[in-house]
Amino acid sequence: MKIDYYFSVLSPFSYLGAERFLKLVTKYDLDVQEKPFDLIGEIFPNTGGLPVPKRHPARQKYRLLELDRIANKHGLKINKQPKFFPPKDPHLPAKFAIASNLKGNKLNFGIECQKSLWSLEKDISDHNTLKEICEKLSLNFKEIKEVALSEDVNLKYQKNSKDAVDNDVFGAPTYVFNNEIFWGQDRLDYLEDALNK
């Protein structure tokens, strides 16, 4: 069973759903097409979304409340307003995630980026943080960096964003199964229902 998994390394909701999604991947032996994309620069402006600072204060306040609720519900640590959000270069960690995937390490790099940003108070656009993640995942930092900075990965990152817009994806995380969209970590139960049909 194939799933297109659209996510942002910057998204706290992608972080909050990542471990539960991994459990589904293992349980159902899912074939995941991992698609890190440019949520702020491409998805929002092309689908009517707004970055957090431009949202009405009521929406900003409720977002923080929801992050607490979800984290508490699932026993996850979260810093709702991390020091390094947004990172100086939001694209670099996404490209490292793509490079890691191309080298055979699926899903883990993006998850570790999200953990670093949302619970460990680290700058995921800093090369030292990216190196730490590589070392944790037994990846060669120099090799991953070279691939991440390649034009092939840059084009793949752009294509992921274009594919998302073309396929009516407007937020992160989004899981697409049998052309059906499941938007948000709170839709994982519905995704599992679909997997069981």
N, C-alpha and C positions, 0 to 999 in steps of 0.2 A: 504494500500500500504506500502510495507516494504522497508526500506532504510538501508543499512549498511554504517555507518558514521565513516570513519577512519580519525583520526586527531592526532596532537601532541599538547600538552599544551604549547610547546615551539615555535610553528609556528606562525609567525606574519600573515601569509596568512589565517590560520585557524581563528585567531582572527578577521581579517578583513571581513571574510565571515559569522561569527557565528550568528549575529543578523538577517541577511537576510535569513540564513538557518532556523532559528527558526520561522520566519514568514511563510516560506513554510510548515514547520511542522504543524503549527497551521491551516493554510489555507486549507491544504489537509488532515488533520488529519493523518499524517504519523506515521507509527510504526517504530521507529528508534532504530536500534541496535547500540549502542554507543561503539566505539572501539578505545579508546586511545592506541597508540602504540609507540614503540621505534624507532623514525625516524632516529636518528643519529647512534645508535648502531646496529640496525638490518636492517632497510629498505634500507638506503643508501648503505651500503656495499654489500647487497644482490641483489641490482637492478641497480647498476652503478651510484648512486648519490654521491655527495660530500658535506660535511659540508661546511658552508660559508667560514671559513678561508682558506680552501684548493682550493677554486675556483679562476679562473683567475681574476685579478683586474677589468677587464672590466665587468665581470659578477657581482662582488661584488658592483661595482658602480651603475650598472643598477638596481640591486635589491633595493637599497636605493631609487632610483628615482621612481620605481614602488610602493613602500610602501607609499611614499608621494602622488602619483597620486590617488591611490585607497582610501587612508584615506580621502583625500580632496573631492573626488567624492562622498563619502558616509557620509561625516560629522563626521568622527571618529577621535578621538585624538590618536596619536601614537608617541612614542619615538622610533625612528628607531634604535638607538644604546643604549639600556637600560643598566644601571649599573650592573644589576644582570643577564646578559645573556652571556653565559649559566649559569643557576643556579648550585650550587655545587652538588646537587643531582637531576638530571633531571627526575628520575624515581618516586620519592616520590609524587609529585603533580599529576602525571598520575594515580598512585595507589589510591590516595585520590578520584580522579574523578570516578574511577571504584567502589570504596567503596560507594560513594554517590549514584551512579546509582543503586547498589545492594540494597540500603536502600530506593529506590523509588524516589530519586530526579534526574531525567534524565536531561542530557545536561548542566544544570546550573553550576555545579562545574568547569567543563573544561573551560567554557566561563569566569567565574570569575577569574580563574587562568590566562587566557590569558590577561584579562583586567589589572590584577594586575601587570603582567610582562611588557606589552607593552604600558600601558598608566599611570599607577600609581607608577612606579619605585619601585616595591617591589620584594623581594626575595621569589619566590614561593616554594623554598625548605626549607624555614624557618617555624618552627612550629607556630610561632606567626601569620604569614601571613595566614597559612592554618586554624588556629583557627578563625581568623577574617572572612574568607570566610564561614566557617561553621556557625558562628554566624549570618552572613548576610542571609544565606539560612535556618536558623532555624534548623540546624543540630547539634547533640550532638558531639562535637569535640572528646571527649574521645572514644566514640563508633565508630565514623568514623575512627579514628586513629588505633584503635585495628583491625578493618576489613582491613584497607589499608595495615597494616603490616603483615597480615596473608599470609600463603602459598597459600591459595586458590586464593587470589587476585594476588599474584606474578605469579602463573601459568596462570591466565586469561590474564594478561598483556603480558606474553610471547606468549600465544596462539593468541592474537590479532595481534601481530607482524608476527607470522608464517602464520596466515590466510591471512594477507595482501600480503605477498610475494607469497603465493600459488595462490592468486587470481589476480595477476598481478598489485597490487597496489604499486606505487613507490614514492608517495609524499603525502603531506598534504596541505589542506584537500582533501579527496577523498570521493565521494558519489557513492554508487553502487545501482542501481535500475534495477530490471529485468536482472541481470548479465551484465548490461552496466555500464562502468566506466565513471565518470565525475570527472576529476582531476582539482582542483583549484577553488577558490572562484569566479573566472571569468567565471565558467561554470554553475553557478546556473540558469541562464536563459535557458540553454539547458536542464538542469535537469527539470525545470518547463515545458518546451515543452514536454518532455517525459512523465511527469505526466498527461498531458492533452490529450495524445493520446488515 
